[in-house]
């Protein structure tokens, strides 16, 4: 993602904001990514200074800011989708749709096995 010019954690926040229909708070972002509000604050400050997001005081509650992605931020997301598509195409080159379906089914089974282990024995 170095081609986009932003750090990985900032990129993840932009992708999340782009999917959200409503303006969200810093607390919402921290909860979604299961990280501290302070860690989110650092990324948001950099994204805001780069013009990728906009923060506004909430009309309903002055104690927090509503965060939304800007057009510049959306351009990064669009660029990222193109990069991801190219990587997917190159990664799965020569692999049939049936083989991809088999791979997904196997990975789902592995994931379910890991979840089962975690539920029975606690965190791995």
N, C-alpha and C positions, 0 to 999 in steps of 0.2 A: 504493500500500500504506500510505499515511499513516493510513488508517482503522484499521489494526491497532495503531498506536502503536509499532512497532519499525522499525529501520533495515533497508534492503534486504539488506545482507549477513547480518544476524541472521536475517532472514526466510528467506533461502536455507538457512541452517544448520538452522533449525527444520524446513523442508520435507524436507531430507535426513534428519535424525534421525527424522522421522515414518515415512519409508520403510524405515529400517533395522530389522531384526527383533532384532538383538543390540545390546547396549551397545557403543559404540565409543569410541576414544580421540581426543584432540585431534590426534594425529599422523595418524590415519585421515581426519579431516575436512580437515586441511591438504592431504593427498595428493589427496583427492577433488576439491577446488576449485583445486588447484595454486597454493596461496598459502602464506605462511610460517606456522609454528606460532605465532609472536608475533602475527600478525594475527588468527588464530583465537582466541587467548587473550583478546584485547580484547573480541571479540564474545561469547565464552562468559561472561566476567565480567559483562557487562551482562545477558545472558540469565539467568544464574543469580541475579543480584540482583533481577531482575524476576519470578523464580519460574517461568520458562519451561522451564528445564532443571534437572537435578540431576547433580552430580558425586560419584562415590564412588571411593575407592581400590580399585584392582583387587585381587581376592583372589589372583590369580596372580602379579602383579608390582606391588610398591608404588611403582615409579617413574612410573607414570602413572595417571590417573583414567579411569574409565569414565563416559561421558556418556549420559544418556537424557533424553528429552523428558517433561515433566510434563503433567498434565491441562490446566493453564493454557496450556501450549505447544500442545497438541493443539487447544484451542479456537481459537487463532490460525490454525492450519492449516485447520481447518474453515471459519472465516470467510474465509480466503483462497480456498479452493476455490469458495465462493459468489461471491466477487468476480470470480474468473477466469471462472466460468461466465457471469456477467452480461456481462462484457466480450466474451467469445466470441460470445454471442448478439447483442449490439449490433454487433459488428464484422462479422459474417457475415449480418446481416439482409438479406433480399432476394437472397441468393446461394444457388443450388440446390446440392443434394448433388453433382450431376455437375460443376458449376463448382468446387466445393471440391476434388473429386478431381483435376480438371485443374490447379488451383493447386498442390496438393501435389506432383503429378508434375513440374510445371515447376520448382518450388523444389528438388526432389530432384535434377533434372538440373543446375541451377545449382550446387548444393552439390558434386555429383560433379565438375563442371568445375573448380571452385575447388580441390578436393582434388587433382585431376590436375595442375593448374598448380603447386601447392605441392610435390608429389612430384617433378615434373620440374625445377623451378627453385628450389626451396628456399622458405623462408618469404617470404610476400608482405609 
